């Protein structure tokens, strides 16, 4: 079916608005509740880490809440959070250099300079802290693996000093309530599963150590630096994520020294310029969950939309949300079929390189079949809901519409977090 015909059949937003309000949007009261309960736990954990390690205390800057929840693209429940533990190296940053032969990653080096080491690295540090810092630096490169294990070790020591109750650690907050914590590891992040009895269900918190830098130190390595420069936030984060040595252009001899570049604050700003696209991202995530396409990370969906919108500079206010969703679904199918999703800031980095060919083929075929069915049955007002929602949710949607007739307009009926978060990450 031609695009003009699909645009005609998918011009009503009644169904997607109802889906959003019933099954996707976060409720403001629930968001506030979780924030109020969670923040004291994080603050207390950081205080314990400072007490446990004096070098950490001197390097610690802030916790930055990032990820889909604070981008306004989280769906269903405020039960997962991505947090950056940001630390500043106790070094004069004029002696720190970033370099790269791998798109999306950088190496962080310190000039092998006697004055730099004697004057700027060791300043205000005890001998013990100097020895700790030297362990983080390998041949003048800040080692991401050592850095990550250092933070993990601090958390482990903190947890081991807490009282254990069954398989959880009990943490007391300044508010005199107890939080029970389990921990696991997922890539570079340390996942804490927090439960506050009688107050919250399990909340998954991914803690990722990071080093913040000014955007200008990597200007030459960011093809879209012009876009980065437009953003209000002028710092990015180096995250200790291992680079795959089988990726194109990978500098395999120094792969273990690469840090991933992260521009979460800037990506949030760019998304905010295309405000309605956040609703589309949430719908795509819901479809992804319903169809069990688990290999498609939320970040891949966000990047797919970012790339498409900025590529064609689409004015999304002139088309229906329903049609925009359909176009982005087709774009997602296209990148999966190609097996290539360009990192927004540098197209040489393929975000899909970690997904196997068989899995990528299966995802592509599933999306193709969904798209064909939508095109074939575009006159069915529930055709998108058929794939976005689970069977019982679809029945609930139809029942609700049959009972209430007219559907609540999106701006009136949606209690999502876009307005609450104002497009910004939350910083402690």
Residue pairs with C-beta under 8 A, 6 or more apart in sequence:
1 375
1 376
1 378
5 378
6 323
6 326
6 375
6 378
7 319
7 320
7 323
9 378
9 379
10 320
10 322
10 323
10 326
10 378
10 384
11 320
11 322
11 323
12 320
12 322
12 381
13 320
13 321
13 322
13 410
14 381
14 407
15 322
15 381
15 382
15 384
15 385
15 397
15 407
16 279
16 283
16 321
16 322
16 325
16 384
17 321
17 407
17 408
17 409
17 410
17 413
17 414
18 397
18 400
18 401
18 407
18 408
18 413
19 283
19 286
19 385
19 388
19 389
19 397
20 279
20 282
20 283
20 410
20 414
20 416
21 408
21 410
21 413
21 414
21 415
22 393
22 396
22 397
22 400
23 76
23 286
23 389
23 393
23 397
24 75
24 76
24 282
24 283
24 286
24 416
25 282
25 414
25 415
25 416
26 74
26 75
26 76
26 77
26 78
26 415
26 416
26 417
27 415
28 415
28 417
28 420
30 77
30 78
31 78
31 417
31 420
33 199
33 200
34 78
34 79
34 200
34 203
35 78
37 196
37 199
37 200
38 81
38 194
38 200
38 203
38 205
39 428
40 173
40 174
40 175
40 177
41 171
41 173
41 179
41 194
41 196
42 63
42 83
42 205
42 428
43 173
43 174
43 428
44 171
44 172
44 173
44 174
45 155
45 158
45 171
45 192
46 60
46 63
46 85
48 158
48 161
48 171
49 56
49 57
49 60
49 154
49 155
49 158
50 56
50 57
50 60
51 57
52 154
52 157
52 158
52 161
53 132
53 154
53 157
54 126
54 128
54 129
55 90
55 125
55 129
55 132
55 133
56 87
56 151
56 154
58 90
58 124
58 125
58 129
59 87
59 88
59 89
59 90
60 85
60 86
60 87
61 86
61 87
61 88
61 212
62 86
62 427
62 428
63 83
63 84
63 85
63 86
63 427
63 428
64 83
64 84
64 86
64 237
64 264
64 265
64 425
64 426
64 427
64 428
65 81
65 82
65 83
65 425
65 426
65 427
65 428
66 82
66 83
66 84
66 264
66 265
66 268
66 425
67 74
67 80
67 81
67 82
67 206
67 264
68 74
68 75
68 82
68 285
68 298
68 302
69 78
69 80
69 81
69 82
69 417
70 268
70 421
70 424
70 425
70 426
71 264
71 267
71 268
71 271
71 278
71 302
71 421
71 423
71 425
72 271
72 278
72 416
72 417
72 418
72 421
72 423
73 271
73 278
73 281
73 282
73 285
73 298
73 302
74 80
74 282
74 417
75 282
75 285
75 286
75 289
76 286
78 203
79 201
79 202
79 203
79 204
80 203
80 204
80 205
80 206
81 203
81 204
81 205
81 206
82 189
82 206
82 208
83 205
83 206
83 207
83 208
84 208
84 209
84 210
84 237
84 239
84 262
84 264
85 151
85 207
85 208
85 209
85 210
86 210
86 211
86 212
86 237
87 209
87 210
87 211
88 211
88 212
89 96
89 142
89 211
90 121
90 123
90 124
90 125
90 133
91 110
91 116
91 120
91 121
92 116
92 119
92 120
93 213
95 110
95 111
95 113
95 116
95 120
96 108
96 109
96 110
96 111
96 213
96 217
97 108
97 109
97 110
97 111
97 217
98 106
98 107
98 108
98 109
98 213
98 217
98 218
98 221
98 238
99 106
99 107
99 109
99 221
100 106
100 107
100 218
100 221
100 258
101 249
101 251
102 243
102 247
102 249
102 250
102 251
102 255
102 258
102 349
103 249
103 343
103 346
103 347
103 348
103 349
104 243
104 260
104 261
104 343
104 345
104 346
104 348
104 349
105 241
105 243
105 258
105 259
105 260
105 261
105 349
106 218
106 221
106 238
106 258
106 259
106 261
107 141
107 254
107 257
107 258
107 259
108 141
108 142
108 211
108 238
108 259
109 140
109 141
109 142
110 116
110 121
110 137
110 140
110 141
110 142
111 140
112 140
121 130
121 133
122 130
125 133
132 150
135 146
135 150
136 142
136 143
136 146
136 147
136 150
137 143
138 146
138 257
141 254
141 257
142 211
142 259
143 256
143 257
144 188
144 238
144 240
144 241
144 242
144 256
144 257
144 258
144 259
145 240
145 242
145 256
147 209
147 240
148 188
148 209
148 240
151 190
151 207
151 209
152 185
152 190
155 183
155 190
155 207
159 169
159 181
159 183
162 169
162 170
162 171
162 181
163 169
163 170
164 170
165 180
167 182
168 180
168 181
168 182
168 195
169 180
169 181
169 182
169 183
170 178
170 179
170 180
170 181
171 178
171 179
171 180
171 181
172 178
172 179
173 179
177 196
177 199
178 196
178 197
179 194
179 195
179 196
180 194
180 195
180 196
180 197
181 192
181 193
181 194
181 195
182 192
182 193
183 190
183 191
183 192
183 193
184 191
184 193
185 191
186 206
187 241
188 208
188 209
188 239
188 240
188 241
188 242
188 260
189 206
189 207
189 208
190 206
190 207
190 208
191 204
191 205
191 206
191 207
192 204
192 205
192 207
193 202
193 203
193 204
193 205
194 200
194 202
194 203
194 204
194 205
195 201
195 202
195 203
208 239
208 240
209 239
209 240
210 237
210 238
210 239
210 240
210 262
211 237
211 238
211 259
212 235
212 236
212 237
212 238
213 235
213 236
213 237
213 238
214 234
214 235
215 222
215 225
215 228
215 229
215 234
215 235
215 236
216 234
218 236
218 261
219 225
221 261
221 346
222 228
222 261
222 345
222 346
223 345
223 346
223 347
224 344
224 345
224 346
227 266
227 270
227 310
227 345
228 236
228 263
228 266
228 345
231 265
231 266
231 269
231 270
232 269
233 265
233 266
233 269
235 265
236 261
236 262
236 263
236 265
236 266
237 261
237 262
237 263
237 264
238 259
238 260
238 261
238 262
239 259
239 260
239 261
239 262
240 259
240 260
241 259
241 260
242 255
242 256
242 258
243 250
243 255
243 258
243 260
244 250
244 255
244 353
244 354
245 252
245 255
247 349
247 350
247 353
248 348
248 350
249 348
251 258
261 345
263 344
263 345
264 425
265 424
265 425
267 302
267 306
267 344
268 423
268 424
268 425
269 423
270 306
270 310
270 344
271 277
271 278
271 281
271 302
271 306
271 423
272 423
274 305
274 309
274 314
274 316
275 418
276 316
276 317
276 321
276 324
277 305
277 309
277 316
277 324
277 328
278 416
278 418
279 321
279 410
279 416
280 305
280 321
280 324
280 325
280 328
281 301
281 302
281 305
282 416
283 325
283 388
284 301
284 305
284 325
284 328
284 329
284 332
285 298
285 301
286 388
286 389
287 293
287 329
287 370
287 387
287 388
288 294
288 296
288 301
290 387
290 388
290 389
290 390
291 366
291 370
291 387
293 363
293 366
293 367
295 355
295 359
295 360
295 363
296 332
296 336
296 363
299 351
300 341
300 351
300 352
301 332
303 341
303 342
303 343
303 344
303 351
304 328
304 331
304 332
304 335
304 341
305 328
305 331
306 344
307 341
307 342
307 344
308 314
308 327
308 328
308 331
309 316
310 344
316 324
321 410
322 384
325 384
326 371
326 374
326 384
329 367
329 370
329 371
329 374
330 371
332 367
333 364
333 367
333 368
333 371
335 341
335 352
336 352
336 360
336 363
336 364
336 367
337 364
337 368
339 350
339 352
339 355
339 357
339 360
340 350
340 352
341 350
341 351
341 352
342 349
342 350
342 351
343 349
343 350
343 351
352 360
355 363
370 387
373 383
373 386
373 387
374 383
374 384
374 387
377 383
380 386
382 394
382 397
382 398
385 394
385 397
386 394
389 397
401 407
